[in-house]
Structures are given as C-alpha cells and as structure tokens.
Amino acid sequence: MIKIDQLEKCYGDFRLEVSMEVPEGRVTGLVGKNGAGKSTTIKAILGLIRPDGGSVKVLGVEASDMTARERSRLGVALSDSGFNPGLSVSDVARILKKSYPGFDEERFLAACRDQGLPADKVIKTFSTGMKAKLRVLTALSHDADVLVLDEPTAGLDVEARTEILDILRDYLARNEKRSILITSHIATDLESICDDIYLIHQGRILLHEDTDVILSDYAVIKADEEAYEKLDRRYLLTARKEGAVYKCLTKEKAFYTENYPGLIVENGGIDDLILMMTGR
Amino acid sequence: MNGLFEKDLRLILRRKLTVLVLLMILIVMGLSSDNLFLTGYGTAIFGFLAMGTLSCDEADNGFAFLFTLPVTRRQYVTEKFLFTGACTLVGWLTSMAVAAAVSAIRDTGYGVSGQIPENAAILFVVFAMIAISTTIQMRFGVEKSRVVLLLCVGALCAAGMVVSRAGGGSGTSAGLGTGYQAQGAGVPSDAMILLVIAGASVVAVFIAYRWGIRIMEKKEF
C-alpha cells in the first residue's frame, strides 16, 4: 500500500534517509523521538513535500503524482493541521460529503455524537482531546483503504488516548484489508495495535521489527560491573552505564534468562527500545 | 473540487454578520455616493470577502490537511479563482441592484442602465485585481499580501477615475448617465475602452491563474 525506497530529504543539517513499507492489511507504527523525522516521512507520503531523492509510492502511484481519485482512498489525520477552526462538525460533514464518494454522513455524525462532539459548535471551542477525536473520525469517515495518522494521540490524557485507539480497533475489525501507518512518540499506545514497528532516529530507520517479537524476545538486562564483565555480549544490541549499573538491550531474552539465572532480565517494550537505541 | 466549493461557501456563511454589515454600508453609500463608486466598492468588497477564504485555508497550517483531501493543487487554484470570480460577480450584481433601487427611490432621472459600460469596466478591473491579489497571497502569505491589496485599492480608484472621465463625465453625478456613446475623432469610444479593459482583465486573470498553479505546485507544507 505504501512503499518508500531510499527517500531523501534535507532541511539544513537534518537529513532524512528512509526506506520502509506498509503492506496490505498491516498496521505499521513509526516511532521515534520528537524531531526524528516521523512527520517529514508522513509529509513525503502525502505528497506535501518534494523528496530530494528516492521514491515514495502510495497505492502504486508516486506520491507527488497522486490524483484526486487516489487521494480519496486515503484517510489522513495530521497532528498540527485540520479543517478551519471556524467550521462546525456539521460543516465538516457537508464538506466531506462533497469530497468523498464513500462518505456516510449519518454514520459520521453518529460517531461524533458518540464521542461527545457537538455538531453545531465550531471546532475552535473544542478541547484538545475533542479536536484529536474529530481528526481521527474524519480520517475514518469514508472507508479509506489506507490510513495515515500522524501523532493522533499527542497531547492527550490516558482516557482520550484509549478512546482513540478503541476507535481505530473498531475500524480495523470491520475490514481486515485496511492498512494503517501510525506515528507516535508514545510507544505504549502502539504496542496493542501495531503489527510491526519502525524505529526512526535522526532521520534514519534504526530498527524494523514485528511488535510480537519486540514484546517477546527483546529484553533489558541490568548488571553490575562484575556481572557485565562476565556477560556474553554477542547478543547485546546496545549497552550503557547508568551509575553503577549497566543497562543492556538484547533481542535474545531467552539466551540470557537461561544462561545467567542471577541476572535481572526485564521484558522489553517499545519505550525501552526507543530509550536504549536512541538515548545517550 | 465540490468539497472545496462547499468549504468556501460555509466559511463565507460563517461570516453572515460581516456580509450583512457590508450590505448595510452599500445601501448607506448608495444614498450618499455616486453609482459608479458604489458598484466599484461593492464589487471589490465581495471579491475580497471571498479571497478571505484563502487566509482561512492558510491559517493554522491548514494547507497541509487541505491537500490530503481528494483534490490536486491545480484543482485548488482553479476552485479558488472560480469561487472568488463568482463572489465578485455576485457583489457586482448586488451593487448594481442597490444602485438601481437607490436611483429609483431618489428619482434621479438616470438609472444604472445608462452606465453599463462603466460598470462593466469596473467589474473587469476588480476581476483582475482579485485574481492578482489571490495569486500574490498564495505566493507571499496573508501578511505581505496586505501591502499589495492597498496598492490594488489605489489602482481601483485610479481606474475608476479614468473610466469616469473617459465616459465623458467630470467624475461627479452630473456627468453620469451619458453611458455608451461615440466620441469625437481621435478620442477612443466607450466601447473601445471597455474592450481594452476587458481584454487586459482576461489576460491578467489568465496570467495570475497560471502563476497561481505554478506557485501552489511548488509549495511544500
């Protein structure tokens, strides 16, 4: 559905060099710290910026050449952009009705009502959480084949984040062929929804792994200096010293739990992955 | 593109009070000003009101989301030109209607029918002005384009004076109503002036449109 091949984009000292893929029926997460290049990658996918090199194909078409027809198969939620805040939900519904052949006005308004979004109030009176929900519901409103969601849960409390993730799960349950690319710097949000994760840092993809593998095989080892010296380090991805303790990231959790019974081996999560692979 | 029309229409309708105030000002001006100034002012105001939707699109990084909708950048520019053009025309017709009504109430003896060429010239000038301003706003954004708008208003006033004088009038209501007439030898007729203005306007709008497409297709959001 989305294929990025050696995408290059430079902004001053920042250089983005990314290759990645979002296949049909997969939910792919793009995680990384602020400024890692997530939004730039999303903008390239949506044809909002021109790559300096490489290729970005969406639904088989180069992103910059997408026609209105191909764009109608995309559902997009951006973290920092949406409909004019002077419009109301009912205005948005009418605009979407005229824009997308697959838009179901009744379903959209019902979903907004369910999420506590009043139809006649203008968007600028909404809270941050309400605006985020509207952006996601807008992206989901026309049965898009591909969803591109840039930080849909940014700045929200746990409850609002959970509600948005529930909306996405419902959407996926209705059609298994849909694909989603979702970015976030809140990795725990993605653990329950993504099939695979790309970790981006300073414009480069550091890691691509299935979420199940991250949760089952990755681990953080905590060892003092003596234990660390005795450790077989062939399977350590990174190691760093924090005070008197070494923290090490491994993809071979089983190896260390079996061969070093006294060692502290904690289950790894996406947050650990980000911290260990991108932290100083 | 229908979605863009709907969006712009709804943005305008959200400013109902502004439209109402403008209509009131038009009526008051109709009672105290000459008809040509009234139509020029009314037409330009409606055009700029429509152009305000461009500022709305640009606000809060709105373009980024707008260009994820099923619309190409070329279609966006086309819609914007059609929408501002249509609003300008509505403004012109409304101003003409107000001018005709005020003339009838004041029983001036000359209605707007005798000033069709002058009023048509105003419409063409405003079309060109709005088109150029729209493109300049696409290129420079809201802030810088304000300077250009001020220059355009100055140009409108100057053009109005030229048209009024070329129409044989002194620029006051006493000279109006002479309308479409043949001039003496060596002096271009009203019809010729109107044709020149219309031609120049069409060329200006076309160039502005093509320039607008180039600007938007090159922009990154």
Interface residues (C-beta under 8 A of the other chain):
Chain A: K43 L46 G47 L48 I49 R50 T67 A68 R69 R71 S72 L74 V76 L78 D80 S81 G82 F83 N84 P85 G86 L87 D91 R94 I95 L96 K97 K98 S99 Y100 V122 V148
Chain B: M1 N2 G3 F5 E6 K7 R10 L11 R14 C56 D57 A59 D60 N61 G62 F63 A64 F65 F67 T68 L69 P70 V71 T72 Q75 E220 F221
